């Protein structure tokens, strides 16, 4: 097999992997929680708001909520919108773009009622459920996600805050990404050496954590100090310290994890670690993704249905 043919086979393989990934197809189960941590395998529920780009002058379907419900093994992924009830993801991905692009299609129930019904269905279907939400994506639709208005271990499903323990098995973690400068860029220093460490980090607040991914494979040749407020490296014939403006750079985007709701006896760091590890759970992907798998999948669905 010649080099061009081998390259084409590799490209075809990546295209097939990408297709399977977008359909939520997993070759293996989601990994079990680490020993002596979370004592259950929860279902995963992600709520996401699809928004029509501001540049699009058509004002129909300005925002449409979707919900993704993934069983504890990760093999069964269902989608629901205000247009249709729960159905397998591969079926919904055919129906959703058609309805989204049809100006005559009504959006159905309001987003608040949609969120309430999605949560109630999930906890009725599974003994344990981890709800994942994206603060910047949902905050305008679900005001309870705004920091000052959120009380720990409560959830507001449209009837005012209620203790989350009244919803059996439900946990809630919200994430905040670098979208809209929501979180800063980051790097680590160890004995004077700058790097991009991968891991989960604890903030002084007991329910707030940070998730970092480390440098991905596509940024392996990037220069660390060029992208930081730090002393440069000797560069040039004269040996003066300066920045090499021709070198590629890459900055770590910090992901915040807010453990908003837990059941009695839960440990915040263990559930935060589960959300952090879901960034490495995206199938057919060779590096850590910006968001945990259910939210990453929801964001990809938004990209697929947007008009081009």
VEXDODO-31460 format. One line per 8 residues: number of its first residue (from 1); for each residue x, y, z of N, C-alpha, C. Coordinates in Angstrom, 2 decimals, m for minus. Atoms other than C-alpha are relative to their C-alpha. Layout:
NUM	X/Y/Z/X/Y/Z/X/Y/Z ~ ...
END
This chain:
1	0.84/m1.19/0.00/0.00/0.00/0.00/0.88/1.25/0.00 ~ m0.81/m1.20/0.10/1.50/3.34/m1.08/m0.37/1.03/1.04 ~ 0.23/m1.04/m1.01/1.79/6.44/1.08/m1.30/0.76/m0.22 ~ 1.27/m0.72/0.20/m1.10/8.37/m0.58/m1.20/m0.85/0.37 ~ 1.13/0.87/m0.32/m3.39/5.36/m0.24/m0.13/m0.19/1.51 ~ 0.02/0.14/m1.46/m2.41/4.89/3.41/m0.57/1.25/0.65 ~ 0.51/m1.25/m0.54/m3.13/8.56/4.07/m1.52/0.09/m0.17 ~ 1.45/m0.02/0.23/m6.58/8.23/2.51/m0.73/m0.94/0.94
9	0.61/0.94/m0.93/m7.34/5.18/4.63/m0.06/0.60/1.40 ~ m0.02/m0.63/m1.32/m6.29/7.09/7.74/m1.06/1.10/0.11 ~ 1.02/m1.05/m0.01/m8.52/10.05/6.80/m1.40/m0.60/0.07 ~ 1.29/0.66/m0.04/m11.43/7.71/6.17/m0.29/m0.53/1.40 ~ 0.17/0.51/m1.35/m10.87/6.09/9.55/m0.38/1.10/0.98 ~ 0.33/m1.12/m0.88/m10.93/9.48/11.30/m1.41/0.51/m0.26 ~ 1.36/m0.45/0.33/m14.12/10.44/9.44/m1.04/m0.93/0.60 ~ 0.93/0.96/m0.59/m15.84/7.23/10.55/m0.02/0.16/1.52
17	m0.06/m0.22/m1.44/m14.64/7.78/14.12/m0.80/1.23/0.39 ~ 0.72/m1.23/m0.30/m16.02/11.32/14.04/m1.50/m0.21/m0.11 ~ 1.43/0.30/0.16/m19.38/10.05/12.77/m0.52/m0.77/1.19 ~ 0.43/0.77/m1.16/m19.62/7.45/15.53/m0.04/0.87/1.26 ~ m0.04/m0.86/m1.17/m18.61/10.05/18.11/m1.18/0.95/0.05 ~ 1.13/m0.91/0.04/m21.30/12.49/16.98/m1.32/m0.71/0.26 ~ 1.20/0.78/m0.26/m23.89/9.71/17.20/m0.04/m0.54/1.43 ~ m0.04/0.48/m1.37/m22.84/8.95/20.77/0.30/m1.47/0.13
25	m0.31/1.43/m0.02/m21.69/5.44/19.85/1.29/m0.24/0.79 ~ m1.18/0.30/m0.80/m19.26/3.97/22.38/0.47/m1.42/m0.29 ~ m0.51/1.36/0.18/m16.98/0.98/21.72/0.11/m0.75/1.32 ~ m0.13/0.61/m1.32/m16.68/0.34/25.48/m0.91/0.71/0.99 ~ 0.79/m0.62/m1.07/m18.59/1.04/28.69/0.72/1.24/0.53 ~ m0.62/m1.05/m0.79/m18.03/4.22/30.60/0.78/m0.64/1.14 ~ m0.79/0.63/m1.06/m15.32/3.48/33.17/m0.72/0.04/1.34 ~ 0.54/0.04/m1.36/m16.32/2.48/36.68/0.63/1.12/0.83
33	m0.61/m0.97/m0.91/m15.82/5.10/39.40/1.20/m0.61/0.72 ~ m1.19/0.48/m0.70/m12.47/4.83/41.15/m0.39/m0.62/1.35 ~ 0.31/0.63/m1.30/m12.41/2.59/44.27/m0.04/1.02/1.12 ~ 0.14/m0.85/m1.20/m13.47/4.24/47.54/m0.41/1.43/m0.33 ~ 0.51/m1.34/0.33/m15.11/7.15/45.76/m1.52/m0.09/m0.12 ~ 1.44/0.06/0.21/m18.61/7.37/44.30/m0.44/m1.46/m0.01 ~ 0.41/1.40/m0.16/m20.49/4.20/45.21/m1.12/m0.41/m0.95 ~ 1.03/0.33/0.97/m22.81/4.19/42.19/0.45/0.44/m1.38
41	m0.23/m0.44/1.38/m22.81/4.55/38.42/m1.25/0.75/m0.45 ~ 1.22/m0.76/0.31/m25.24/7.39/37.66/m0.26/0.08/m1.49 ~ 0.34/m0.45/1.34/m27.10/8.11/34.49/0.45/1.45/m0.14 ~ m0.49/m1.36/0.26/m25.95/11.37/32.88/m1.07/0.77/m0.76 ~ 1.00/m0.86/0.62/m28.40/14.15/32.03/0.63/1.35/m0.30 ~ m0.53/m1.31/0.40/m27.27/17.22/30.07/m1.14/0.83/m0.59 ~ 0.97/m0.96/0.55/m29.49/20.24/29.36/0.79/1.05/m0.77 ~ m0.73/m0.96/0.84/m28.38/22.54/26.53/m0.99/0.84/m0.79
49	0.85/m0.91/0.77/m29.92/25.57/24.81/0.64/0.29/m1.35 ~ m0.46/m0.32/1.35/m29.51/25.80/21.03/m0.48/1.40/m0.34 ~ 0.35/m1.39/0.31/m29.43/29.45/20.00/0.36/0.31/m1.45 ~ m0.29/m0.43/1.36/m29.69/30.85/16.51/1.02/1.14/0.06 ~ m1.02/m1.06/m0.04/m26.64/33.04/15.75/m0.63/1.39/m0.13 ~ 0.52/m1.36/0.05/m27.22/36.76/16.27/0.06/0.58/m1.40 ~ m0.13/m0.53/1.35/m26.08/37.40/12.72/m1.14/m0.45/m0.91 ~ 1.12/0.48/0.80/m29.08/35.42/11.43/m1.20/0.90/0.25
57	1.08/m0.96/m0.17/m31.90/37.91/10.83/m1.35/m0.66/0.22 ~ 1.26/0.68/m0.26/m34.59/35.27/11.04/m0.18/m0.17/1.50 ~ 0.19/0.00/m1.44/m36.07/35.56/14.50/m0.75/m1.23/0.51 ~ 0.70/1.20/m0.43/m37.80/32.18/14.55/0.96/m0.93/0.73 ~ m0.79/1.00/m0.73/m36.60/29.48/16.97/1.27/0.62/0.58 ~ m1.17/m0.68/m0.54/m34.31/31.93/18.72/0.76/m0.91/0.95 ~ m0.67/0.94/m0.87/m33.61/29.27/21.33/m0.88/m1.23/0.19 ~ 0.70/1.28/m0.12/m34.57/25.62/21.57/0.79/m0.88/0.96
65	m0.73/0.86/m0.93/m33.64/23.43/24.56/0.02/m1.44/m0.48 ~ m0.10/1.44/0.22/m32.43/19.87/24.16/0.48/m0.64/1.30 ~ m0.47/0.77/m1.14/m31.84/17.20/26.79/0.58/m1.31/m0.52 ~ m0.63/1.29/0.31/m29.51/14.22/26.50/0.02/m0.84/1.27 ~ 0.01/0.92/m1.13/m30.00/11.24/28.81/0.81/m1.24/m0.40 ~ m0.92/1.10/0.30/m27.21/8.65/28.86/m0.05/m1.00/1.14 ~ 0.09/1.03/m1.04/m27.56/5.36/30.70/1.36/m0.21/0.65 ~ m1.27/0.11/m0.74/m24.89/4.38/33.27/1.14/m0.67/m0.77
73	m1.07/0.64/0.77/m22.99/2.23/30.74/0.56/0.92/m1.08 ~ m0.42/m0.89/1.07/m22.79/5.06/28.20/m0.40/m0.45/m1.38 ~ 0.33/0.55/1.32/m24.20/2.93/25.38/m1.35/0.48/m0.52 ~ 1.32/m0.44/0.42/m27.77/4.22/25.31/m0.13/1.51/0.20 ~ 0.10/m1.46/m0.04/m28.07/7.91/24.45/m1.34/0.39/m0.61 ~ 1.29/m0.47/0.47/m31.51/9.49/24.15/m0.01/1.51/m0.03 ~ 0.12/m1.45/0.13/m32.43/13.00/23.07/m1.47/0.39/0.06 ~ 1.34/m0.57/m0.06/m35.49/15.12/23.75/0.09/1.48/m0.28
81	0.11/m1.44/0.19/m36.50/18.59/22.58/m1.45/0.40/0.29 ~ 1.38/m0.44/m0.18/m39.62/20.70/22.89/m0.88/m0.47/m1.16 ~ 0.77/0.47/1.15/m40.68/19.22/19.52/m0.33/m1.47/0.08 ~ 0.28/1.42/m0.06/m40.45/15.52/20.32/0.49/m0.55/1.33 ~ m0.35/0.64/m1.26/m40.22/13.20/23.32/1.28/m0.80/m0.18 ~ m1.26/0.73/m0.01/m37.33/10.91/24.19/0.06/m1.02/m1.15 ~ m0.24/0.97/1.05/m35.91/8.92/21.29/1.50/m0.20/m0.15 ~ m1.44/0.23/0.16/m32.55/7.38/20.36/0.66/1.17/m0.73
89	m0.69/m1.17/0.54/m29.95/9.99/19.47/0.07/m0.03/m1.52 ~ m0.16/0.04/1.45/m29.44/8.76/15.90/m1.31/0.33/m0.71 ~ 1.30/m0.37/0.58/m33.19/9.19/15.25/m0.22/1.51/0.15 ~ 0.20/m1.42/m0.26/m33.34/12.62/16.86/0.88/0.89/m0.85 ~ m0.90/m0.82/0.81/m30.36/13.86/14.85/m0.50/0.16/m1.44 ~ 0.63/m0.16/1.31/m32.41/13.33/11.69/m1.17/0.96/0.10 ~ 1.21/m0.80/m0.17/m35.56/14.98/13.03/0.30/1.45/0.39 ~ m0.25/m1.33/m0.56/m34.04/17.95/14.87/0.39/1.05/m1.03
97	m0.36/m1.04/0.97/m32.34/19.78/11.98/m1.16/0.39/m0.91 ~ 1.13/m0.32/0.86/m35.48/19.53/9.86/m0.98/0.92/0.71 ~ 0.93/m0.85/m0.76/m37.68/21.02/12.58/0.62/1.35/0.30 ~ m0.66/m1.27/m0.34/m35.12/23.64/13.54/0.02/0.95/m1.19 ~ m0.05/m0.84/1.18/m34.92/24.89/9.96/m1.35/0.36/m0.58 ~ 1.35/m0.26/0.50/m38.70/24.99/9.48/m0.61/1.15/0.79 ~ 0.50/m1.18/m0.69/m39.98/28.47/10.31/m1.43/m0.15/0.47 ~ 1.40/0.16/m0.36/m43.54/27.19/10.59/m0.19/m0.92/1.20
105	0.11/0.95/m1.10/m42.76/24.74/13.41/0.06/0.75/1.33 ~ 0.02/m0.64/m1.31/m43.75/25.94/16.87/0.97/m0.72/0.93 ~ m1.01/0.58/m0.89/m41.25/25.35/19.68/m0.60/m0.77/1.16 ~ 0.63/0.79/m1.05/m43.79/23.87/22.12/0.10/0.64/1.37 ~ 0.03/m0.48/m1.37/m43.50/24.15/25.91/1.16/0.95/0.26 ~ m1.05/m0.96/m0.34/m41.42/26.84/27.60/1.21/m0.74/0.57 ~ m1.22/0.69/m0.44/m37.80/26.02/28.54/m0.03/m0.44/1.46 ~ 0.05/0.39/m1.41/m38.48/26.00/32.29/m0.78/m1.28/0.22
113	0.79/1.22/m0.10/m41.18/23.37/31.96/0.75/m1.17/m0.61 ~ m0.79/1.05/0.66/m38.91/21.42/29.61/1.06/m0.55/0.94 ~ m1.04/0.43/m0.94/m36.10/21.31/32.19/m0.61/m0.84/1.11 ~ 0.68/0.72/m1.08/m38.51/20.22/34.93/m0.38/m1.41/m0.45 ~ 0.44/1.30/0.48/m39.96/17.39/32.85/1.19/m0.93/m0.29 ~ m1.17/0.81/0.32/m36.51/16.21/31.72/0.64/m0.56/1.27 ~ m0.57/0.46/m1.26/m35.19/16.01/35.29/m0.89/m1.06/0.64 ~ 0.92/0.95/m0.62/m38.30/14.24/36.56/0.02/m1.34/m0.73
121	m0.08/1.26/0.75/m38.08/11.67/33.75/1.27/m0.75/0.34 ~ m1.28/0.65/m0.27/m34.42/10.98/34.47/0.00/m0.68/1.35 ~ m0.05/0.60/m1.34/m34.84/10.38/38.20/m1.04/m1.11/0.16 ~ 0.96/1.09/m0.02/m37.89/8.20/37.54/0.52/m1.23/m0.73 ~ m0.52/1.10/0.82/m35.88/6.08/35.09/1.26/m0.62/0.58 ~ m1.28/0.49/m0.53/m32.62/5.69/37.06/0.09/0.31/1.49 ~ m0.13/m0.26/m1.44/m31.81/5.37/40.78/0.95/1.14/0.33 ~ m0.96/m1.09/m0.21/m28.93/7.85/40.43/0.21/0.74/m1.32
129	m0.14/m0.84/1.20/m28.59/10.75/37.98/0.91/1.17/0.31 ~ m0.84/m1.19/m0.09/m25.89/13.36/37.49/m0.44/0.98/m1.07 ~ 0.41/m1.08/0.90/m27.28/16.55/35.95/1.19/0.91/m0.25 ~ m1.11/m0.87/0.40/m24.67/18.55/34.02/m0.57/1.17/m0.78 ~ 0.46/m1.20/0.68/m25.34/22.13/32.97/1.19/0.92/m0.25 ~ m1.04/m0.95/0.38/m23.25/24.86/31.34/m0.49/1.40/0.37 ~ 0.49/m1.26/m0.56/m23.52/28.18/33.18/m0.27/1.05/m1.07 ~ 0.19/m1.05/1.01/m23.02/30.50/30.20/m1.10/m0.35/m0.98
137	1.01/0.41/0.98/m25.31/28.46/27.97/m1.42/0.12/0.54 ~ 1.36/0.08/m0.54/m28.29/28.22/30.34/m0.39/1.14/0.92 ~ 0.27/m0.97/m1.06/m28.01/31.16/32.70/m1.14/0.94/m0.33 ~ 1.08/m0.93/0.35/m30.34/33.49/30.77/m1.35/m0.69/m0.02 ~ 1.25/0.75/0.05/m32.94/30.74/30.46/m0.38/m0.55/1.37 ~ 0.22/0.57/m1.33/m32.54/29.24/33.92/0.71/0.90/1.02 ~ m0.65/m0.99/m0.87/m31.83/32.22/36.24/0.58/m0.60/1.27 ~ m0.51/0.59/m1.23/m31.26/29.88/39.18/1.46/m0.40/m0.12
145	m1.40/0.35/0.17/m27.86/29.05/37.66/0.93/1.18/0.25 ~ m0.82/m1.17/m0.32/m26.66/32.60/38.33/0.52/m0.15/1.42 ~ m0.64/0.29/m1.27/m24.18/32.28/41.18/m0.67/0.55/1.25 ~ 0.56/m0.56/m1.24/m25.63/34.71/43.76/m1.39/m0.53/0.33 ~ 1.36/0.45/m0.23/m29.09/33.19/43.31/m0.09/m1.49/0.30 ~ 0.02/1.45/m0.18/m28.08/29.56/43.84/0.43/m0.37/1.41 ~ m0.33/0.54/m1.31/m28.14/27.87/47.22/0.47/m1.43/m0.17 ~ m0.56/1.34/0.08/m26.11/24.73/47.76/m1.06/m1.03/0.39
153	0.88/1.14/m0.25/m28.06/21.45/47.65/m1.47/0.35/m0.13 ~ 1.37/m0.29/0.38/m31.19/23.06/46.28/m0.06/0.06/m1.52 ~ 0.18/m0.13/1.44/m32.63/23.13/42.78/m1.36/0.63/m0.24 ~ 1.23/m0.71/0.33/m35.28/25.38/41.26/m0.49/m0.49/m1.36 ~ 0.60/0.53/1.23/m37.47/23.64/38.70/m1.26/0.75/m0.37 ~ 1.14/m0.85/0.37/m39.92/26.51/38.35/m0.98/0.27/1.10 ~ 0.91/m0.23/m1.13/m41.65/26.32/41.71/0.74/0.55/1.20 ~ m0.83/m0.49/m1.07/m38.92/27.97/43.73/0.99/m1.05/0.45
161	m1.02/0.96/m0.43/m35.85/26.36/45.32/m0.59/m1.07/0.91 ~ 0.37/1.12/m0.85/m36.39/22.93/46.84/1.23/m0.81/0.31 ~ m1.17/0.83/m0.32/m33.94/20.64/48.64/0.16/m1.10/m1.05 ~ m0.23/0.99/1.05/m32.33/18.35/46.09/m0.24/m1.41/0.53 ~ 0.27/1.34/m0.56/m32.79/15.42/48.49/m1.44/m0.43/m0.23 ~ 1.38/0.35/0.32/m36.50/15.58/47.61/m0.11/m0.64/m1.39 ~ m0.05/0.62/1.32/m35.49/14.37/44.12/0.97/m1.17/0.09 ~ m0.87/1.15/m0.34/m34.15/10.85/44.77/1.11/m0.25/m1.01
169	m1.15/0.38/0.82/m30.66/10.15/43.47/0.56/1.09/m0.90 ~ m0.46/m1.07/0.90/m30.21/13.52/41.72/1.19/0.74/0.59 ~ m1.11/m0.90/m0.31/m26.89/15.37/41.79/0.11/1.01/m1.14 ~ m0.09/m1.06/1.01/m26.14/18.60/39.94/1.38/0.65/0.04 ~ m1.27/m0.71/0.15/m22.84/20.00/38.68/m0.12/0.94/m1.18 ~ m0.06/m0.94/1.12/m22.58/23.15/36.60/1.46/0.26/m0.34 ~ m1.35/m0.33/0.44/m19.52/24.02/34.56/0.01/1.40/m0.59 ~ m0.19/m1.31/0.64/m18.19/27.37/33.44/1.30/m0.06/m0.78
177	m1.14/0.13/0.89/m15.84/27.50/30.49/0.58/1.37/m0.34 ~ m0.62/m1.25/0.42/m13.70/30.14/28.79/m0.88/0.79/m0.96 ~ 0.90/m0.70/0.92/m16.63/31.07/26.53/m0.37/1.37/0.56 ~ 0.30/m1.35/m0.45/m17.13/34.82/26.72/0.89/0.46/1.14 ~ m0.95/m0.34/m1.06/m14.06/35.11/28.97/m0.55/m0.37/1.38 ~ 0.58/0.43/m1.27/m15.95/33.20/31.66/1.04/m0.50/0.98 ~ m1.08/0.45/m0.86/m12.76/31.64/33.02/1.32/0.43/m0.64 ~ m1.28/m0.48/0.54/m9.11/32.68/32.65/0.81/m1.12/m0.64
185	m1.01/0.94/0.44/m6.27/31.01/30.82/0.88/m0.35/1.20 ~ m0.74/0.45/m1.18/m3.97/29.08/33.11/1.28/m0.73/m0.41 ~ m1.21/0.80/0.15/m0.59/27.44/33.50/0.51/m0.34/1.39 ~ m0.53/0.40/m1.29/1.40/25.79/36.27/1.49/0.28/0.10 ~ m1.43/m0.23/m0.26/4.78/26.47/37.86/0.46/m1.00/1.05 ~ m0.57/0.98/m0.92/6.88/23.79/39.52/1.51/0.18/0.02 ~ m1.44/m0.27/m0.13/10.35/24.72/40.81/0.49/0.92/m1.11 ~ m0.40/m0.98/1.00/10.44/27.63/38.39/m0.25/m0.42/m1.44
193	0.26/0.50/1.35/9.45/25.49/35.39/m1.48/0.18/m0.31 ~ 1.38/m0.23/0.41/6.30/26.54/33.53/m0.50/m1.17/m0.83 ~ 0.57/1.10/0.76/4.00/23.87/32.18/m1.52/0.06/m0.01 ~ 1.45/0.11/0.08/0.42/22.81/31.49/m0.42/m1.28/0.71 ~ 0.35/1.24/m0.72/m0.49/20.31/34.22/m1.44/m0.39/m0.25 ~ 1.34/0.54/0.14/m3.51/18.09/33.83/m0.48/m0.49/1.36 ~ 0.53/0.47/m1.27/m5.76/17.48/36.80/m1.19/0.80/0.46 ~ 1.09/m0.73/m0.64/m8.49/18.71/39.10/0.55/0.71/1.22
201	m0.58/m0.86/m1.03/m7.78/21.52/41.54/m1.13/0.56/0.87 ~ 0.99/m0.47/m0.96/m9.59/22.71/44.65/0.16/1.51/0.22 ~ 0.02/m1.41/m0.37/m10.55/26.36/45.16/m0.28/0.11/1.51 ~ 0.32/m0.15/m1.43/m10.94/27.80/48.68/m1.46/m0.29/0.32 ~ 1.40/0.33/m0.22/m14.71/27.50/48.29/m0.17/m1.52/m0.02 ~ 0.04/1.46/m0.12/m15.64/23.95/49.34/m0.70/m0.73/m1.14 ~ 0.72/0.68/1.09/m17.89/23.23/46.33/0.50/0.41/m1.39 ~ m0.50/m0.50/1.28/m15.79/24.85/43.60/1.35/m0.61/m0.33
209	m1.21/0.67/0.44/m13.10/23.06/41.60/0.38/0.49/m1.39 ~ m0.47/m0.34/1.34/m11.01/23.65/38.49/0.49/m1.27/m0.68 ~ m0.43/1.13/0.80/m10.35/21.18/35.71/0.91/0.49/m1.11 ~ m0.93/m0.34/1.08/m7.33/21.41/33.41/0.34/m1.26/m0.77 ~ m0.12/1.15/0.89/m6.57/19.18/30.47/1.44/m0.35/m0.37 ~ m1.33/0.23/0.53/m2.86/19.51/29.79/0.04/0.33/m1.48 ~ m0.17/m0.39/1.40/m1.46/20.24/26.35/m0.45/m1.12/m0.92 ~ 0.44/1.04/0.93/m3.25/18.36/23.55/1.07/m0.31/m1.03
217	m1.00/0.45/0.97/m1.39/16.50/20.82/0.23/1.02/m1.10 ~ m0.17/m0.93/1.11/m2.04/19.16/18.20/0.80/1.24/0.40 ~ m0.77/m1.17/m0.45/m0.23/21.77/20.36/1.35/m0.40/0.57 ~ m1.21/0.52/m0.60/2.81/19.68/21.16/1.21/0.88/m0.29 ~ m1.16/m0.83/0.37/5.17/22.11/19.39/m0.13/1.45/0.47 ~ 0.18/m1.38/m0.46/3.83/25.25/21.09/1.04/0.36/1.06 ~ m0.99/m0.51/m0.95/6.14/27.41/23.19/m0.73/0.52/1.23 ~ 0.71/m0.34/m1.23/5.18/27.89/26.82/0.07/1.49/0.32
225	m0.15/m1.34/m0.54/6.60/31.28/27.75/m0.51/1.11/m0.92 ~ 0.49/m1.03/0.90/5.44/33.13/24.66/m1.41/0.44/0.33 ~ 1.39/m0.30/m0.24/1.86/33.01/25.87/m0.28/0.38/1.45 ~ 0.17/m0.31/m1.41/2.42/33.99/29.50/0.66/1.34/0.34 ~ m0.65/m1.21/m0.51/3.27/37.13/31.42/1.19/m0.48/0.83 ~ m1.18/0.56/m0.65/6.70/35.81/32.22/1.23/0.39/m0.79 ~ m1.25/m0.32/0.67/10.32/36.40/31.38/0.19/m0.90/m1.20 ~ m0.19/0.78/1.21/11.12/35.27/27.86/1.27/m0.84/0.06
233	m1.19/0.84/0.10/13.85/32.88/26.76/1.03/0.68/m0.90 ~ m1.01/m0.57/0.90/17.17/33.87/25.17/m0.28/m0.40/m1.44 ~ 0.35/0.28/1.39/16.48/34.18/21.48/0.70/1.03/m0.87 ~ m0.68/m0.93/0.90/18.47/35.72/18.63/1.50/m0.07/0.18 ~ m1.46/0.08/m0.01/22.12/36.17/17.88/0.63/0.72/1.18 ~ m0.62/m0.76/m1.08/22.74/38.75/20.58/m0.25/m0.63/1.37 ~ 0.23/0.69/m1.26/21.39/36.42/23.27/m0.90/0.73/0.97 ~ 0.89/m0.72/m0.90/19.01/39.00/24.72/m1.29/m0.80/0.23
241	1.26/0.66/m0.30/15.84/37.75/26.40/m1.14/0.72/m0.69 ~ 1.12/m0.58/0.73/12.87/38.34/24.15/m0.95/m1.12/m0.40 ~ 0.98/0.99/0.44/9.78/36.60/22.85/0.22/m0.34/m1.47 ~ m0.07/0.46/1.38/9.95/34.54/19.69/m1.39/0.09/m0.60 ~ 1.36/m0.24/0.50/6.91/35.93/17.88/m0.39/m0.93/m1.14 ~ 0.31/0.93/1.07/7.17/33.30/15.16/m0.33/m1.41/0.52 ~ 0.25/1.32/m0.57/6.77/30.34/17.52/m1.49/m0.17/0.30 ~ 1.42/0.24/m0.33/3.30/28.73/17.95/m0.21/0.01/1.51
249	0.33/m0.04/m1.43/1.59/29.22/21.32/m1.35/m0.68/0.22 ~ 1.28/0.60/m0.38/m1.25/27.50/23.15/m0.20/0.26/1.48 ~ 0.31/m0.28/m1.39/m2.95/28.49/26.39/m1.07/m0.96/0.52 ~ 0.99/0.84/m0.66/m4.80/26.20/28.78/m1.25/0.82/0.34 ~ 1.25/m0.64/m0.36/m8.48/27.13/29.18/m0.58/m0.72/1.22 ~ 0.46/0.58/m1.25/m9.59/26.54/32.74/m1.50/m0.27/m0.05 ~ 1.41/0.34/m0.11/m12.93/24.79/33.32/m0.38/m0.05/1.47 ~ 0.49/0.02/m1.37/m14.76/25.53/36.56/m1.07/m1.07/0.16
257	1.00/1.00/m0.35/m16.80/22.78/38.21/m0.66/0.43/1.30 ~ 0.74/m0.38/m1.20/m19.48/23.88/40.66/m0.91/m1.15/0.42 ~ 0.82/1.11/m0.50/m20.93/21.04/42.74/m1.19/0.61/0.72 ~ 1.14/m0.76/m0.50/m24.35/22.59/43.22/m0.94/m0.81/0.87 ~ 0.97/0.79/m0.75/m26.40/19.71/44.53/0.44/m1.43/0.22 ~ m0.39/1.36/m0.36/m25.62/16.47/46.35/m1.05/m0.62/0.92 ~ 0.83/0.71/m0.95/m27.46/13.82/48.31/0.76/m0.17/1.32 ~ m0.62/0.18/m1.31/m26.80/13.13/51.99/1.10/m1.05/m0.07
265	m1.12/0.92/m0.03/m23.42/11.49/52.52/0.96/0.11/m1.17 ~ m0.89/m0.17/1.15/m21.93/12.54/49.16/1.18/0.90/0.35 ~ m1.19/m0.83/m0.15/m18.44/14.02/48.99/0.18/0.85/m1.25 ~ m0.06/m0.87/1.18/m18.13/17.07/46.67/1.15/m0.32/m0.94 ~ m1.16/0.22/0.86/m14.62/16.26/45.42/m0.14/m1.28/m0.83 ~ 0.17/1.24/0.76/m15.66/12.75/44.35/m0.89/0.20/m1.21 ~ 0.89/m0.26/1.13/m18.51/13.99/42.16/0.63/0.98/m0.97 ~ m0.74/m0.89/0.90/m16.37/16.82/40.80/1.00/m0.79/m0.83
273	m0.95/0.83/0.73/m13.75/14.22/39.87/m0.69/m0.80/m1.10 ~ 0.74/0.71/1.04/m16.40/12.27/37.97/m0.25/0.91/m1.20 ~ 0.21/m0.95/1.10/m17.27/15.36/35.92/1.30/0.30/m0.72 ~ m1.33/m0.24/0.60/m13.57/16.04/35.37/0.40/m1.16/m0.90 ~ m0.39/1.18/0.78/m12.97/12.48/34.15/m0.85/m0.17/m1.25 ~ 0.85/0.09/1.19/m15.86/12.78/31.69/0.57/0.81/m1.16 ~ m0.68/m0.69/1.10/m13.64/15.12/29.68/0.89/m0.96/m0.79 ~ m0.78/1.02/0.69/m11.64/12.01/28.81/m0.86/m1.18/m0.44
281	0.91/1.10/0.30/m14.73/9.89/28.14/m0.61/0.11/m1.39 ~ 0.57/m0.17/1.33/m15.56/11.19/24.65/0.55/m1.09/m0.91 ~ m0.52/1.11/0.83/m15.36/8.16/22.33/0.64/0.50/m1.28 ~ m0.69/m0.27/1.26/m13.05/8.17/19.32/0.72/1.35/0.00 ~ m0.75/m1.25/m0.12/m11.21/11.25/20.61/1.30/m0.30/0.73 ~ m1.31/0.35/m0.52/m7.50/11.13/21.35/0.53/0.99/1.04 ~ m0.45/m0.93/m1.03/m7.27/14.10/23.72/m1.18/0.47/0.82 ~ 1.03/m0.50/m0.91/m9.18/15.71/26.56/m0.82/1.08/m0.68
289	0.88/m0.97/0.65/m12.19/17.70/25.36/m0.27/1.18/0.93 ~ 0.24/m1.18/m0.84/m13.13/21.20/26.56/m1.09/m0.19/1.05 ~ 1.13/0.21/m0.91/m16.34/19.94/28.24/m0.15/m1.49/0.32 ~ 0.33/1.40/m0.26/m17.48/16.71/29.92/m0.84/m0.57/m1.15 ~ 0.58/0.63/1.18/m18.80/14.20/27.38/m1.44/0.40/m0.30 ~ 1.39/m0.34/0.36/m22.59/14.85/27.66/m0.15/1.44/m0.51 ~ 0.08/m1.39/0.45/m22.13/18.62/27.33/0.73/0.21/m1.31 ~ m0.72/m0.09/1.27/m19.55/18.22/24.57/m0.87/m0.51/m1.14
297	0.88/0.56/1.01/m22.03/16.07/22.66/m1.14/0.97/m0.32 ~ 1.08/m0.98/0.22/m24.81/18.64/23.16/0.49/1.19/m0.81 ~ m0.55/m1.12/0.75/m22.57/21.42/21.89/0.22/m0.37/m1.47 ~ m0.19/0.46/1.37/m21.73/19.38/18.79/m1.34/m0.05/m0.74 ~ 1.33/0.04/0.62/m25.46/18.89/18.12/m0.42/1.41/m0.40 ~ 0.33/m1.39/0.34/m25.94/22.67/18.25/0.73/0.42/m1.27 ~ m0.77/m0.36/1.19/m23.17/23.09/15.67/m0.57/m0.66/m1.26 ~ 0.53/0.72/1.17/m24.80/20.50/13.40/m1.28/0.59/m0.52
305	1.31/m0.46/0.43/m28.25/22.08/13.32/m0.01/1.47/m0.39 ~ m0.02/m1.42/0.33/m27.18/25.71/12.93/0.01/0.18/m1.52 ~ m0.02/m0.26/1.46/m27.89/27.13/9.44/1.37/0.46/m0.43 ~ m1.33/m0.35/0.53/m24.81/27.56/7.29/m0.16/0.91/m1.20
END
